[in-house]
Amino acid sequence: MSAPISFSNSYCKLPDTFYTRQPLQPVASPALVHANIELAASLGIDPDWFRSESAVAVFAGNESLSGSDPIATVYAGFQFGNFNPRLGDGRALLLGEILSEDARFDLQLKGSGPTSYSRGGDGRSPLGPVLREYLVSEAMAALGVPTTRSLFAISTGELVQRERPEPGGILTRVAQSHIRFGTFQYFSAQQDHAGLRELADYTIARHFPALVTTTNPYLKLLEAVIDKVACLVSHWQSLGFIHGVMNTDNMLVTGETVDYGPCAFMDTFSQAAVYSAIDQGARYAFQNQPSIAHWNLMTFAQALLPLLDDDEHLAIAAAKTALEAFPEIFDGYWRRHSAAKLGLPATDASTSLYLDMLRLLERDKMDFTLSFNALVQNLSEDQAIFEHPDWQHWTERWRSLIDDITAAEALMMTSNPYVIPRNHQIEFAIAEAYQHDRFEHFSEMLAAVTDPYNPERADSIFAQAPGPDQIVRRTFCGT
């Protein structure tokens, strides 16, 4: 049999200041929880091997594959607004880069044990966060949101001590790369301008090759990342998604969603919604995500300043101009997403209508996702969608803007999911795994959240809002 995975480890060719080589750290008794066969096939991984015990051993860190060169990468980051000059992969290991049809992806183990960046931590992950990230990241992919992916989940057969002993797990994560805003900020903080330039050149060559021949590729890199982040966060907002820890070490330059710790999709709509147990000041509340994205981009631009121009004043001016474009870029994406949820083109009228709907949803404490589903299901009806004179007036305004019901319905059907990974269902899947070592609910939920726009899912338990005794108010990162 040929090599089951074709590795090509370009990041390892960078200087050793970018990472630390790290040996694998085996676990006691790894067992398969779920394998993403469809994703593996798209990556060109040998299907027979992927279903084998050898794959379980490799993704547990118990065996190595030829061509793999495991490393833990270094980065810095602004965490809740405070700068930490040296973070890094404290519980993750980059097995290598996988080549598939001229595309390159990182293959990373998460929860694989301590590294030189663990800062005294055990480097392991409880199984719960592994299940959460698997469900939410694969749901995001199905919803069309740029995201890292989940390839493989295992239980380790070992306990991890947090507030209480929990079963351990390891997730195999796939990403275009794991280059973070914080990776640039690490070299900037070290005043290692040579390393900063080498990182920027590598990033451009790998992810933005069209920029190589531009007049100022580093400025164009900043502009490209601004655009990607604006697009990403506007998509989050349209789905009621709250990241929970939008620190700069959790922002990838590729514009993919990464690090699904204390994240959540809203049930009852609230602009001020916070689910993260560690976000005590509501810094990353739903309504704050666009402004935090802008702030994070500002810190990214600061790290790039030495590359933008030899004249510091000119570099600052160029960065400022690029950053000042963010609100308009974000607004453009946000208007298109919000209008599509109403089956309308992006106009001032559709934007006003959408904002008015959000105000009514919040006032009446209504479920975000189910409310938009109700619009789709009642598109051709004459009565108001919901009981209240304000909703009657809103419904009349909405229908007056629709010229083609068939086209509006088609647009809404691809913009309003029936199923999102709801917190109470995730918690139940974790409880089943912890208490009974059962993964049926996890598997059923995974099938539902990866088929989110299918109207046949509308009546499933995974499409329903939580009951009063099922509401989850806080989520945790698992570190």
Secondary structure, 3 states (H helix, E strand, C coil): CCCCCCECCCHHHCCHHHEEECCCCCCCCCEEEEECHHHHHHCCCCHHHHCCHHHHHHHHCCCCCCCCCCEEECCCEEECCEEECCCCCCCEEEEEEEEECCEEEEEEEECECCCCCCCCCCCEEEHHHHHHHHHHHHHHHHHCCCECEEEEEEEEEEEEECCCEEEEEEEEEEECCCCEHHHHHHHHHCCCHHHHHHHHHHHHHHHCHHHCCCCCHHHHHHHHHHHHHHHHHHHHHHHCEECCCCCHHHCECCCCECCCCCCEECCECCCCCCCECCCCCCCCCHHHHHHHHHHHHHHHHHHHHHHHCCCHHHHHHHHHHHHHCHHHHHHHHHHHHHHHHCCCCCCHHHHHHHHHHHHHHHHCCCEHHHHHHHHHHCCCCCCCCCCCHHHHHHHHHHHHCCCCHHHHHHHHHCCCCCCCCCHHHHHHHHHHHHHHCCCHHHHHHHHHHCCCCCHHHCCCHHHCCCCCCCCCCCECCCC
